Amino acid sequence: RYRAERGGFPSYENSETHFYGDPAVALEDMIRDLGKAESFIFLEYFAIEDQISLGRIKEVLAERVKAGVLVRIFYAGRGTGTQS
């Protein structure tokens, strides 16, 4: 409700928002939820660094693709920033 009233951007219907104070807990929840996807996964990031957590996410995404799930990742690549 806050985003719709103050941010001018409504949330998607039937969606939830969670705050995570601990990134490790957020990662575990994300991996669990990605593993449940049945039709599509759309991820959007500003930047992606190939670290341990990304490796775990890639494993789940590859598994979901094999199960017929459409997976798309949108992110800004290197050198896409504006210079002044």
Contact map, one row per residue, 1 for C-alpha under 8 A:
111110000100000000000000000000000000000000000000000000000000000000000000000000000000
111111100000000000000000000000000000000000000000000000000000000000000000000000000000
111111111110000000000000000000000000000000000000000000000000000000000000000000000000
111111111110000000000000000000000000000000000000000000000000000000000000000000000000
111111111000000000000000000000000000000000000000000000000000000000000000000000000000
011111110000000000000000000000000000000000000000000000000000000000000000000000000000
011111111000000000000000000000000000000000000000000000000000000000000000000000000000
001111111100000000000000000000000000000000000000000000000000000000000000000000000000
001110111110000000000000000000000000000000000000000000000000000000000000000000000000
101100011111000000000000000000000000000000000000000000000000000000000000000000000000
001100001111101000000000000000000000000000000000000000000000000000000000000000000000
000000000111111000000000000000000000000000000000000000000000000000000000000000000000
000000000011111000000000000000000000000000000000000000000000000000000000000000000000
000000000001111100000000000000000000000000000000000000000000000000000000000000000000
000000000011111110000000000000000000000000000000000000000000000000000000000000000000
000000000000011111000000000000000000000000000000000000000000000000000000000000000000
000000000000001111100000000000000000000000000000000000000000000000000000000000000000
000000000000000111110000000000000000000000000000000000000000000000000000000000000000
000000000000000011111000000000000000000000000000000000000000000000000000000000000000
000000000000000001111110110000000000000000000000000000000000000000000000000000000000
000000000000000000111110000000000000000000000000000000000000000000000000000000000000
000000000000000000011111110000000000000000000000000000000000000000000000000000000000
000000000000000000011111111000000000000000000000000000000000000000000000000000000000
000000000000000000000111111100000000000000000000000000000000000000000000000000000000
000000000000000000010111111110000000000000000000000000000000000000000000000000000000
000000000000000000010111111111000000000000000000000000000000000000000000000000000000
000000000000000000000011111111100000000000000000000010000000000000000000000000000000
000000000000000000000001111111110000000000000000000000000000000000000000000000000000
000000000000000000000000111111111000000000000000000000000000000000000000000000000000
000000000000000000000000011111111100000000000000000000000000000000000000000000000000
000000000000000000000000001111111110000000000000000000011001000000000000000000000000
000000000000000000000000000111111111000000000000000000000000000000000000000000000000
000000000000000000000000000011111111100000000000000000000000000000000000000000000000
000000000000000000000000000001111111100010000000000000000001100000000000000000000000
000000000000000000000000000000111111100000000000000000000001101100000000000000000000
000000000000000000000000000000011111110000000000000000000000000000000000000000000000
000000000000000000000000000000001111111110000000000000000000000100001000000000000000
000000000000000000000000000000000001111100000000000000000000000100011000000000000000
000000000000000000000000000000000000111110000000000000000000000000011100000000000000
000000000000000000000000000000000000111111000000000000000000000000001110000000000000
000000000000000000000000000000000100101111100000000000000000000000001111000000000000
000000000000000000000000000000000000000111110000000000000000000000000011110000000000
000000000000000000000000000000000000000011111000000000000000000000000001110000000000
000000000000000000000000000000000000000001111100000000000000000000000000111000000000
000000000000000000000000000000000000000000111111000000000000000000000000111100000000
000000000000000000000000000000000000000000011111000000000000000000000000001100000000
000000000000000000000000000000000000000000001111100000000000000000000000001110000000
000000000000000000000000000000000000000000001111110001000000000000000000001000000000
000000000000000000000000000000000000000000000011111001000000000000000000000000000000
000000000000000000000000000000000000000000000001111111100000000000000000000000000000
000000000000000000000000000000000000000000000000111111100000000000000000000000000000
000000000000000000000000000000000000000000000000011111110000000000000000000000000000
000000000000000000000000001000000000000000000000011111111000000000000000000000000000
000000000000000000000000000000000000000000000001111111111100000000000000000000000000
000000000000000000000000000000000000000000000000011111111110000000000000000000000000
000000000000000000000000000000100000000000000000000111111111000000000000000000000000
000000000000000000000000000000100000000000000000000011111111100000000000000000000000
000000000000000000000000000000000000000000000000000001111111110000000000000000000000
000000000000000000000000000000000000000000000000000000111111111000000000000000000000
000000000000000000000000000000100110000000000000000000011111111100000000000000000000
000000000000000000000000000000000110000000000000000000001111111110000010000000000000
000000000000000000000000000000000000000000000000000000000111111111000000000000000000
000000000000000000000000000000000010000000000000000000000011111111100000000000000000
000000000000000000000000000000000010110000000000000000000001111111111110000000000000
000000000000000000000000000000000000000000000000000000000000111111111110000000000000
000000000000000000000000000000000000000000000000000000000000011111111000000000000000
000000000000000000000000000000000000000000000000000000000000001111111000000000000000
000000000000000000000000000000000000011000000000000000000000000111111100000000000000
000000000000000000000000000000000000111110000000000000000000000111111110000000000000
000000000000000000000000000000000000001110000000000000000000000110011111000000000000
000000000000000000000000000000000000000111000000000000000000100110001111100000000000
000000000000000000000000000000000000000011100000000000000000000000000111110000000000
000000000000000000000000000000000000000001111000000000000000000000000011111000000000
000000000000000000000000000000000000000001111000000000000000000000000001111100000000
000000000000000000000000000000000000000000011111000000000000000000000000111110000000
000000000000000000000000000000000000000000001110000000000000000000000000011111010000
000000000000000000000000000000000000000000000010000000000000000000000000001111110000
000000000000000000000000000000000000000000000000000000000000000000000000000111111000
000000000000000000000000000000000000000000000000000000000000000000000000000011111000
000000000000000000000000000000000000000000000000000000000000000000000000000111111100
000000000000000000000000000000000000000000000000000000000000000000000000000001111110
000000000000000000000000000000000000000000000000000000000000000000000000000000011111
000000000000000000000000000000000000000000000000000000000000000000000000000000001111
000000000000000000000000000000000000000000000000000000000000000000000000000000000111
